[in-house]
Amino acid sequence: MKTIERSARTVEEAIAEALEELQVARDDVEIEVLDEGTRAFLGLIGGKQARVRVTVRDKREEKALAAVEFLKGILDRMGVVSRVEHVWEDEDVLKLDIQGEELGLVIGRRGETLDALQYLVSLAMNRNGEWIRIILDAEGYRARREETLRNLALRLGERVKRTGRRAVLDPMNAMERRIIHLALQDDGGIETHSEGVAPYRRVIIAPRRNRAERM
């Protein structure tokens, strides 16, 4: 955060000078009045200039803290004793990591509760202003789940090539379907696509057809 101090005859003049130098709007800063100043006697002697400290607000960090507070409120109502850490993984990607004990309630079956919480936080944080992507995790669950899905994709891919019969996976959300597609995208012997309508959309792994078969 950038901070400057400026002095002028009045508080408003000092603020105006600071805003002009910082090239920001008043809503984008925090203002601290260090000295309100005093007027000179008869406009000649004894006057003291007003002084202010103006700090440019870190809107990204404010949004991150708001997301943490919102999530903590939900977790407290669920009776989950936890703490939430946050990190910006990219300019518009905010990861919230829930840490604590016995987080099975937070994760849910195949991460369904975690996905629902992620949706709620994303909805709340993107109601107004610039859109950001929220990724919610609980003590590394996402990484473990991704590894499980990659292994599943590779195993089923080999089975499809061996048997010549397609494999139909269980319904998954868009993020998990993407993991399956990426895991098999370089395998020339098979192809993948998704069928169905969310939340029942699922990945199909099938033997790759040659050009003649497609025609």
ChimeraX commands (.cxc) that place a marker at each C-alpha (Angstrom):
marker #1 position 0.00,0.00,0.00 radius 0.5
marker #1 position 1.22,3.47,-0.86 radius 0.5
marker #1 position 0.98,6.17,1.79 radius 0.5
marker #1 position 1.78,9.88,1.65 radius 0.5
marker #1 position 1.37,12.82,4.01 radius 0.5
marker #1 position 0.41,16.28,2.86 radius 0.5
marker #1 position -0.10,19.66,4.56 radius 0.5
marker #1 position -2.26,22.60,3.45 radius 0.5
marker #1 position -4.35,25.44,4.84 radius 0.5
marker #1 position -7.31,23.12,5.44 radius 0.5
marker #1 position -7.89,19.38,5.78 radius 0.5
marker #1 position -9.83,19.29,2.50 radius 0.5
marker #1 position -7.06,21.06,0.60 radius 0.5
marker #1 position -4.46,18.65,1.99 radius 0.5
marker #1 position -6.62,15.67,0.97 radius 0.5
marker #1 position -7.12,17.12,-2.50 radius 0.5
marker #1 position -3.37,17.55,-2.98 radius 0.5
marker #1 position -2.71,13.97,-1.87 radius 0.5
marker #1 position -5.38,12.54,-4.19 radius 0.5
marker #1 position -3.99,14.49,-7.13 radius 0.5
marker #1 position -0.49,13.21,-6.49 radius 0.5
marker #1 position -1.66,9.61,-6.05 radius 0.5
marker #1 position -3.99,9.86,-9.07 radius 0.5
marker #1 position -6.80,8.05,-7.28 radius 0.5
marker #1 position -10.39,8.78,-6.26 radius 0.5
marker #1 position -11.41,9.51,-2.69 radius 0.5
marker #1 position -13.24,6.18,-2.41 radius 0.5
marker #1 position -9.97,4.36,-3.14 radius 0.5
marker #1 position -8.08,5.67,-0.10 radius 0.5
marker #1 position -8.09,5.72,3.68 radius 0.5
marker #1 position -7.64,9.16,5.22 radius 0.5
marker #1 position -6.16,9.93,8.64 radius 0.5
marker #1 position -6.24,13.52,9.86 radius 0.5
marker #1 position -2.98,14.09,11.73 radius 0.5
marker #1 position -3.57,17.76,12.51 radius 0.5
marker #1 position -6.68,19.82,11.76 radius 0.5
marker #1 position -4.58,22.98,11.81 radius 0.5
marker #1 position -5.54,26.43,13.10 radius 0.5
marker #1 position -6.39,29.66,11.39 radius 0.5
marker #1 position -4.00,32.58,11.63 radius 0.5
marker #1 position -5.05,35.44,13.91 radius 0.5
marker #1 position -6.60,38.08,11.64 radius 0.5
marker #1 position -5.22,36.05,8.76 radius 0.5
marker #1 position -1.66,37.18,9.59 radius 0.5
marker #1 position 0.07,35.32,12.43 radius 0.5
marker #1 position -0.14,32.13,14.47 radius 0.5
marker #1 position -1.69,29.89,11.85 radius 0.5
marker #1 position -0.90,26.18,11.62 radius 0.5
marker #1 position -1.40,24.05,8.53 radius 0.5
marker #1 position -3.61,20.98,8.51 radius 0.5
marker #1 position -1.84,17.66,7.87 radius 0.5
marker #1 position -3.27,14.37,6.63 radius 0.5
marker #1 position -2.02,10.88,5.89 radius 0.5
marker #1 position -3.59,9.25,2.82 radius 0.5
marker #1 position -3.21,5.52,2.10 radius 0.5
marker #1 position -4.31,3.78,-1.10 radius 0.5
marker #1 position -6.60,0.90,-0.19 radius 0.5
marker #1 position -5.62,-2.64,-1.14 radius 0.5
marker #1 position -8.96,-3.71,-2.62 radius 0.5
marker #1 position -7.81,-7.24,-3.41 radius 0.5
marker #1 position -6.78,-7.84,0.17 radius 0.5
marker #1 position -10.00,-6.30,1.44 radius 0.5
marker #1 position -11.97,-8.68,-0.77 radius 0.5
marker #1 position -9.89,-11.64,0.44 radius 0.5
marker #1 position -10.51,-10.77,4.08 radius 0.5
marker #1 position -14.22,-10.34,3.37 radius 0.5
marker #1 position -14.27,-13.82,1.79 radius 0.5
marker #1 position -12.49,-15.30,4.82 radius 0.5
marker #1 position -14.95,-13.62,7.20 radius 0.5
marker #1 position -17.96,-14.81,5.18 radius 0.5
marker #1 position -16.68,-18.40,5.09 radius 0.5
marker #1 position -15.81,-18.37,8.78 radius 0.5
marker #1 position -19.36,-17.27,9.54 radius 0.5
marker #1 position -20.75,-20.31,7.72 radius 0.5
marker #1 position -18.29,-22.70,9.37 radius 0.5
marker #1 position -19.09,-21.33,12.82 radius 0.5
marker #1 position -22.79,-21.95,12.20 radius 0.5
marker #1 position -21.93,-25.51,11.14 radius 0.5
marker #1 position -20.14,-25.96,14.46 radius 0.5
marker #1 position -16.78,-26.48,12.75 radius 0.5
marker #1 position -13.78,-25.28,14.73 radius 0.5
marker #1 position -11.33,-24.10,12.11 radius 0.5
marker #1 position -9.17,-21.34,10.74 radius 0.5
marker #1 position -9.08,-20.08,7.17 radius 0.5
marker #1 position -5.92,-19.00,5.38 radius 0.5
marker #1 position -5.94,-17.20,2.05 radius 0.5
marker #1 position -3.54,-16.67,-0.82 radius 0.5
marker #1 position -3.84,-15.04,-4.24 radius 0.5
marker #1 position -2.76,-17.70,-6.75 radius 0.5
marker #1 position -3.22,-15.27,-9.65 radius 0.5
marker #1 position -4.47,-11.76,-10.27 radius 0.5
marker #1 position -8.09,-12.91,-10.05 radius 0.5
marker #1 position -7.83,-16.34,-8.38 radius 0.5
marker #1 position -8.24,-16.46,-4.60 radius 0.5
marker #1 position -7.62,-19.71,-2.75 radius 0.5
marker #1 position -9.14,-20.22,0.71 radius 0.5
marker #1 position -7.74,-23.12,2.73 radius 0.5
marker #1 position -9.73,-24.44,5.69 radius 0.5
marker #1 position -7.60,-25.95,8.42 radius 0.5
marker #1 position -8.74,-27.75,11.53 radius 0.5
marker #1 position -9.68,-31.15,12.89 radius 0.5
marker #1 position -12.32,-33.58,11.63 radius 0.5
marker #1 position -13.07,-31.67,8.43 radius 0.5
marker #1 position -15.05,-34.52,6.89 radius 0.5
marker #1 position -18.23,-32.53,7.48 radius 0.5
marker #1 position -16.78,-29.65,5.49 radius 0.5
marker #1 position -15.58,-31.85,2.62 radius 0.5
marker #1 position -18.61,-34.10,2.31 radius 0.5
marker #1 position -19.06,-37.06,-0.04 radius 0.5
marker #1 position -16.59,-36.67,-2.93 radius 0.5
marker #1 position -16.17,-33.03,-1.98 radius 0.5
marker #1 position -19.83,-32.12,-2.53 radius 0.5
marker #1 position -20.10,-29.99,0.63 radius 0.5
marker #1 position -16.80,-28.28,-0.17 radius 0.5
marker #1 position -18.07,-27.50,-3.67 radius 0.5
marker #1 position -21.32,-26.09,-2.26 radius 0.5
marker #1 position -19.41,-23.87,0.17 radius 0.5
marker #1 position -17.14,-22.71,-2.67 radius 0.5
marker #1 position -20.22,-21.79,-4.72 radius 0.5
marker #1 position -21.74,-19.79,-1.83 radius 0.5
marker #1 position -18.54,-17.85,-1.16 radius 0.5
marker #1 position -18.06,-17.15,-4.87 radius 0.5
marker #1 position -21.65,-15.95,-5.17 radius 0.5
marker #1 position -21.29,-13.62,-2.17 radius 0.5
marker #1 position -17.95,-12.16,-3.27 radius 0.5
marker #1 position -18.95,-11.55,-6.88 radius 0.5
marker #1 position -22.26,-9.81,-6.35 radius 0.5
marker #1 position -20.73,-6.43,-7.03 radius 0.5
marker #1 position -17.53,-5.21,-8.62 radius 0.5
marker #1 position -14.75,-7.09,-10.35 radius 0.5
marker #1 position -15.15,-10.86,-10.71 radius 0.5
marker #1 position -12.69,-13.18,-8.97 radius 0.5
marker #1 position -12.46,-16.96,-8.98 radius 0.5
marker #1 position -12.72,-18.60,-5.56 radius 0.5
marker #1 position -11.04,-21.96,-4.92 radius 0.5
marker #1 position -11.97,-23.57,-1.62 radius 0.5
marker #1 position -9.84,-26.35,-0.13 radius 0.5
marker #1 position -9.65,-28.23,3.16 radius 0.5
marker #1 position -6.21,-29.42,4.22 radius 0.5
marker #1 position -5.11,-30.52,0.75 radius 0.5
marker #1 position -8.28,-32.36,-0.26 radius 0.5
marker #1 position -8.28,-30.90,-3.78 radius 0.5
marker #1 position -4.76,-32.17,-4.53 radius 0.5
marker #1 position -5.58,-35.65,-3.20 radius 0.5
marker #1 position -8.80,-35.76,-5.19 radius 0.5
marker #1 position -7.01,-34.65,-8.36 radius 0.5
marker #1 position -4.43,-37.42,-7.96 radius 0.5
marker #1 position -7.20,-39.96,-7.42 radius 0.5
marker #1 position -9.04,-38.82,-10.55 radius 0.5
marker #1 position -5.87,-38.83,-12.66 radius 0.5
marker #1 position -5.10,-42.40,-11.59 radius 0.5
marker #1 position -8.69,-43.41,-12.30 radius 0.5
marker #1 position -8.56,-41.84,-15.76 radius 0.5
marker #1 position -5.29,-43.57,-16.68 radius 0.5
marker #1 position -6.53,-46.93,-15.40 radius 0.5
marker #1 position -9.83,-46.72,-17.26 radius 0.5
marker #1 position -8.06,-45.47,-20.38 radius 0.5
marker #1 position -5.91,-48.60,-20.46 radius 0.5
marker #1 position -8.98,-50.78,-19.95 radius 0.5
marker #1 position -10.83,-49.09,-22.81 radius 0.5
marker #1 position -7.88,-49.67,-25.17 radius 0.5
marker #1 position -7.59,-53.26,-24.05 radius 0.5
marker #1 position -11.28,-54.16,-24.32 radius 0.5
marker #1 position -12.42,-51.78,-27.03 radius 0.5
marker #1 position -15.42,-50.85,-24.90 radius 0.5
marker #1 position -16.13,-47.36,-23.64 radius 0.5
marker #1 position -16.13,-46.43,-19.94 radius 0.5
marker #1 position -18.78,-44.24,-18.35 radius 0.5
marker #1 position -17.70,-42.37,-15.22 radius 0.5
marker #1 position -19.88,-41.16,-12.36 radius 0.5
marker #1 position -21.33,-37.64,-12.60 radius 0.5
marker #1 position -18.73,-34.95,-11.80 radius 0.5
marker #1 position -18.54,-31.20,-11.63 radius 0.5
marker #1 position -16.82,-29.22,-14.38 radius 0.5
marker #1 position -13.50,-28.98,-12.53 radius 0.5
marker #1 position -13.25,-32.74,-12.01 radius 0.5
marker #1 position -14.33,-33.54,-15.57 radius 0.5
marker #1 position -11.56,-31.25,-16.79 radius 0.5
marker #1 position -9.00,-33.27,-14.77 radius 0.5
marker #1 position -10.12,-36.46,-16.56 radius 0.5
marker #1 position -9.97,-34.84,-20.01 radius 0.5
marker #1 position -6.50,-33.39,-19.39 radius 0.5
marker #1 position -5.15,-36.68,-18.03 radius 0.5
marker #1 position -6.04,-38.48,-21.28 radius 0.5
marker #1 position -5.71,-35.74,-23.90 radius 0.5
marker #1 position -2.34,-36.98,-25.21 radius 0.5
marker #1 position -3.37,-40.65,-25.49 radius 0.5
marker #1 position -3.82,-41.35,-29.19 radius 0.5
marker #1 position -5.74,-44.57,-28.58 radius 0.5
marker #1 position -8.74,-43.07,-26.83 radius 0.5
marker #1 position -10.95,-39.98,-26.82 radius 0.5
marker #1 position -13.06,-38.35,-24.13 radius 0.5
marker #1 position -16.19,-36.26,-24.11 radius 0.5
marker #1 position -18.90,-35.27,-21.65 radius 0.5
marker #1 position -22.58,-36.22,-21.77 radius 0.5
marker #1 position -25.64,-35.21,-19.81 radius 0.5
marker #1 position -26.80,-32.11,-18.00 radius 0.5
marker #1 position -25.33,-30.84,-14.72 radius 0.5
marker #1 position -25.32,-32.03,-12.00 radius 0.5
marker #1 position -25.50,-35.42,-13.77 radius 0.5
marker #1 position -22.99,-34.62,-16.51 radius 0.5
marker #1 position -20.31,-37.31,-16.82 radius 0.5
marker #1 position -17.17,-38.14,-18.78 radius 0.5
marker #1 position -17.16,-40.87,-21.41 radius 0.5
marker #1 position -13.87,-42.55,-22.34 radius 0.5
marker #1 position -14.07,-44.35,-25.69 radius 0.5
marker #1 position -11.71,-45.98,-28.21 radius 0.5
marker #1 position -10.54,-43.38,-30.72 radius 0.5
marker #1 position -12.23,-43.86,-34.06 radius 0.5
marker #1 position -10.22,-43.51,-37.26 radius 0.5
marker #1 position -11.30,-41.10,-39.99 radius 0.5
marker #1 position -13.07,-43.80,-42.00 radius 0.5
marker #1 position -15.21,-44.80,-39.01 radius 0.5
marker #1 position -16.18,-41.18,-38.38 radius 0.5
marker #1 position -17.37,-40.84,-41.96 radius 0.5
marker link #1:1,2 radius 0.2
marker link #1:2,3 radius 0.2
marker link #1:3,4 radius 0.2
marker link #1:4,5 radius 0.2
marker link #1:5,6 radius 0.2
marker link #1:6,7 radius 0.2
marker link #1:7,8 radius 0.2
marker link #1:8,9 radius 0.2
marker link #1:9,10 radius 0.2
marker link #1:10,11 radius 0.2
marker link #1:11,12 radius 0.2
marker link #1:12,13 radius 0.2
marker link #1:13,14 radius 0.2
marker link #1:14,15 radius 0.2
marker link #1:15,16 radius 0.2
marker link #1:16,17 radius 0.2
marker link #1:17,18 radius 0.2
marker link #1:18,19 radius 0.2
marker link #1:19,20 radius 0.2
marker link #1:20,21 radius 0.2
marker link #1:21,22 radius 0.2
marker link #1:22,23 radius 0.2
marker link #1:23,24 radius 0.2
marker link #1:24,25 radius 0.2
marker link #1:25,26 radius 0.2
marker link #1:26,27 radius 0.2
marker link #1:27,28 radius 0.2
marker link #1:28,29 radius 0.2
marker link #1:29,30 radius 0.2
marker link #1:30,31 radius 0.2
marker link #1:31,32 radius 0.2
marker link #1:32,33 radius 0.2
marker link #1:33,34 radius 0.2
marker link #1:34,35 radius 0.2
marker link #1:35,36 radius 0.2
marker link #1:36,37 radius 0.2
marker link #1:37,38 radius 0.2
marker link #1:38,39 radius 0.2
marker link #1:39,40 radius 0.2
marker link #1:40,41 radius 0.2
marker link #1:41,42 radius 0.2
marker link #1:42,43 radius 0.2
marker link #1:43,44 radius 0.2
marker link #1:44,45 radius 0.2
marker link #1:45,46 radius 0.2
marker link #1:46,47 radius 0.2
marker link #1:47,48 radius 0.2
marker link #1:48,49 radius 0.2
marker link #1:49,50 radius 0.2
marker link #1:50,51 radius 0.2
marker link #1:51,52 radius 0.2
marker link #1:52,53 radius 0.2
marker link #1:53,54 radius 0.2
marker link #1:54,55 radius 0.2
marker link #1:55,56 radius 0.2
marker link #1:56,57 radius 0.2
marker link #1:57,58 radius 0.2
marker link #1:58,59 radius 0.2
marker link #1:59,60 radius 0.2
marker link #1:60,61 radius 0.2
marker link #1:61,62 radius 0.2
marker link #1:62,63 radius 0.2
marker link #1:63,64 radius 0.2
marker link #1:64,65 radius 0.2
marker link #1:65,66 radius 0.2
marker link #1:66,67 radius 0.2
marker link #1:67,68 radius 0.2
marker link #1:68,69 radius 0.2
marker link #1:69,70 radius 0.2
marker link #1:70,71 radius 0.2
marker link #1:71,72 radius 0.2
marker link #1:72,73 radius 0.2
marker link #1:73,74 radius 0.2
marker link #1:74,75 radius 0.2
marker link #1:75,76 radius 0.2
marker link #1:76,77 radius 0.2
marker link #1:77,78 radius 0.2
marker link #1:78,79 radius 0.2
marker link #1:79,80 radius 0.2
marker link #1:80,81 radius 0.2
marker link #1:81,82 radius 0.2
marker link #1:82,83 radius 0.2
marker link #1:83,84 radius 0.2
marker link #1:84,85 radius 0.2
marker link #1:85,86 radius 0.2
marker link #1:86,87 radius 0.2
marker link #1:87,88 radius 0.2
marker link #1:88,89 radius 0.2
marker link #1:89,90 radius 0.2
marker link #1:90,91 radius 0.2
marker link #1:91,92 radius 0.2
marker link #1:92,93 radius 0.2
marker link #1:93,94 radius 0.2
marker link #1:94,95 radius 0.2
marker link #1:95,96 radius 0.2
marker link #1:96,97 radius 0.2
marker link #1:97,98 radius 0.2
marker link #1:98,99 radius 0.2
marker link #1:99,100 radius 0.2
marker link #1:100,101 radius 0.2
marker link #1:101,102 radius 0.2
marker link #1:102,103 radius 0.2
marker link #1:103,104 radius 0.2
marker link #1:104,105 radius 0.2
marker link #1:105,106 radius 0.2
marker link #1:106,107 radius 0.2
marker link #1:107,108 radius 0.2
marker link #1:108,109 radius 0.2
marker link #1:109,110 radius 0.2
marker link #1:110,111 radius 0.2
marker link #1:111,112 radius 0.2
marker link #1:112,113 radius 0.2
marker link #1:113,114 radius 0.2
marker link #1:114,115 radius 0.2
marker link #1:115,116 radius 0.2
marker link #1:116,117 radius 0.2
marker link #1:117,118 radius 0.2
marker link #1:118,119 radius 0.2
marker link #1:119,120 radius 0.2
marker link #1:120,121 radius 0.2
marker link #1:121,122 radius 0.2
marker link #1:122,123 radius 0.2
marker link #1:123,124 radius 0.2
marker link #1:124,125 radius 0.2
marker link #1:125,126 radius 0.2
marker link #1:126,127 radius 0.2
marker link #1:127,128 radius 0.2
marker link #1:128,129 radius 0.2
marker link #1:129,130 radius 0.2
marker link #1:130,131 radius 0.2
marker link #1:131,132 radius 0.2
marker link #1:132,133 radius 0.2
marker link #1:133,134 radius 0.2
marker link #1:134,135 radius 0.2
marker link #1:135,136 radius 0.2
marker link #1:136,137 radius 0.2
marker link #1:137,138 radius 0.2
marker link #1:138,139 radius 0.2
marker link #1:139,140 radius 0.2
marker link #1:140,141 radius 0.2
marker link #1:141,142 radius 0.2
marker link #1:142,143 radius 0.2
marker link #1:143,144 radius 0.2
marker link #1:144,145 radius 0.2
marker link #1:145,146 radius 0.2
marker link #1:146,147 radius 0.2
marker link #1:147,148 radius 0.2
marker link #1:148,149 radius 0.2
marker link #1:149,150 radius 0.2
marker link #1:150,151 radius 0.2
marker link #1:151,152 radius 0.2
marker link #1:152,153 radius 0.2
marker link #1:153,154 radius 0.2
marker link #1:154,155 radius 0.2
marker link #1:155,156 radius 0.2
marker link #1:156,157 radius 0.2
marker link #1:157,158 radius 0.2
marker link #1:158,159 radius 0.2
marker link #1:159,160 radius 0.2
marker link #1:160,161 radius 0.2
marker link #1:161,162 radius 0.2
marker link #1:162,163 radius 0.2
marker link #1:163,164 radius 0.2
marker link #1:164,165 radius 0.2
marker link #1:165,166 radius 0.2
marker link #1:166,167 radius 0.2
marker link #1:167,168 radius 0.2
marker link #1:168,169 radius 0.2
marker link #1:169,170 radius 0.2
marker link #1:170,171 radius 0.2
marker link #1:171,172 radius 0.2
marker link #1:172,173 radius 0.2
marker link #1:173,174 radius 0.2
marker link #1:174,175 radius 0.2
marker link #1:175,176 radius 0.2
marker link #1:176,177 radius 0.2
marker link #1:177,178 radius 0.2
marker link #1:178,179 radius 0.2
marker link #1:179,180 radius 0.2
marker link #1:180,181 radius 0.2
marker link #1:181,182 radius 0.2
marker link #1:182,183 radius 0.2
marker link #1:183,184 radius 0.2
marker link #1:184,185 radius 0.2
marker link #1:185,186 radius 0.2
marker link #1:186,187 radius 0.2
marker link #1:187,188 radius 0.2
marker link #1:188,189 radius 0.2
marker link #1:189,190 radius 0.2
marker link #1:190,191 radius 0.2
marker link #1:191,192 radius 0.2
marker link #1:192,193 radius 0.2
marker link #1:193,194 radius 0.2
marker link #1:194,195 radius 0.2
marker link #1:195,196 radius 0.2
marker link #1:196,197 radius 0.2
marker link #1:197,198 radius 0.2
marker link #1:198,199 radius 0.2
marker link #1:199,200 radius 0.2
marker link #1:200,201 radius 0.2
marker link #1:201,202 radius 0.2
marker link #1:202,203 radius 0.2
marker link #1:203,204 radius 0.2
marker link #1:204,205 radius 0.2
marker link #1:205,206 radius 0.2
marker link #1:206,207 radius 0.2
marker link #1:207,208 radius 0.2
marker link #1:208,209 radius 0.2
marker link #1:209,210 radius 0.2
marker link #1:210,211 radius 0.2
marker link #1:211,212 radius 0.2
marker link #1:212,213 radius 0.2
marker link #1:213,214 radius 0.2
marker link #1:214,215 radius 0.2
view
